[in-house]
Amino acid sequence: MNRFLASVIFLFCLINVSQIWAQDYDPDESSNAFEVLDIRGIISNADDGIPEVLVELYENNKVVDSFETKKNGKFKFTLMNDEIYTIQLTKGGYYTKRISVNTKIPREYDDIYFFEFDINIDSMEEKNYDVQLVEYPSALIGFDQEKEEFASDKVYTKTYFAELEIPLRNKDFPESNLPN
């Protein structure tokens, strides 16, 4: 009798647990993915496109695409909805730049959108930035519901570059070069 009761309780628990797991799993979730954003850019220094910049597209902290730019410094990606991507630009002698792109859009929107921008990468010979700040994205791009398009967060970018421009602290005399 105890064995029978234990089997019934086990079966009851198994059924309830499987129902809970089934609620979290949506087999159609992956089929809801669609192309939502064509993002294009030109990488430059001053007004000239920069060739041979390594452009890497990260999704979930994994590189999903990468290539080097041609002479004109242009790049293009087509991104899927409901993801957060990072575009990383790297070239020897230049500061690495990152752009964060959030492709989450309200359910009622299902078109493909376009976003184009120019991005300047600075030579390490021309500028002296705090390397730790360079690790953060220089721009955040996401869907603006008021404009019904993808846009960059101008306040974030302005704040980022203001922080980046603060002079570096002198290692020998830390108090002598602190920002006001």
URWOPE-V286072 format. One record per backbone hydrogen bond with DSSP energy under -1.0 kcal/mol. CO is the residue of the C=O (numbers start at 1). NH is the residue of the N-H. If there is no record, write none. Layout:
co & nh
CO & NH
CO & NH
//
This chain:
co & nh
1 & 5
2 & 6
3 & 7
4 & 8
5 & 9
6 & 10
7 & 11
8 & 12
9 & 13
10 & 14
11 & 15
12 & 16
13 & 17
14 & 18
15 & 19
16 & 20
17 & 21
18 & 22
19 & 23
20 & 24
21 & 25
26 & 29
29 & 32
30 & 33
34 & 81
36 & 113
37 & 79
38 & 115
39 & 77
40 & 117
41 & 75
42 & 119
43 & 50
44 & 121
45 & 48
48 & 45
53 & 69
54 & 90
55 & 67
56 & 88
57 & 64
57 & 65
58 & 86
59 & 62
62 & 59
65 & 57
67 & 55
69 & 52
70 & 73
73 & 43
75 & 41
77 & 39
79 & 36
79 & 37
83 & 103
85 & 101
86 & 58
87 & 99
88 & 56
89 & 97
90 & 54
91 & 94
93 & 124
97 & 89
98 & 138
99 & 87
100 & 141
101 & 85
103 & 82
106 & 109
113 & 38
115 & 40
117 & 42
119 & 44
122 & 95
123 & 127
130 & 134
133 & 136
139 & 100
140 & 153
141 & 102
142 & 151
144 & 148
144 & 149
149 & 144
151 & 142
152 & 154
153 & 157
154 & 158
155 & 159
156 & 160
157 & 161
158 & 162
159 & 163
160 & 164
161 & 165
173 & 176
//
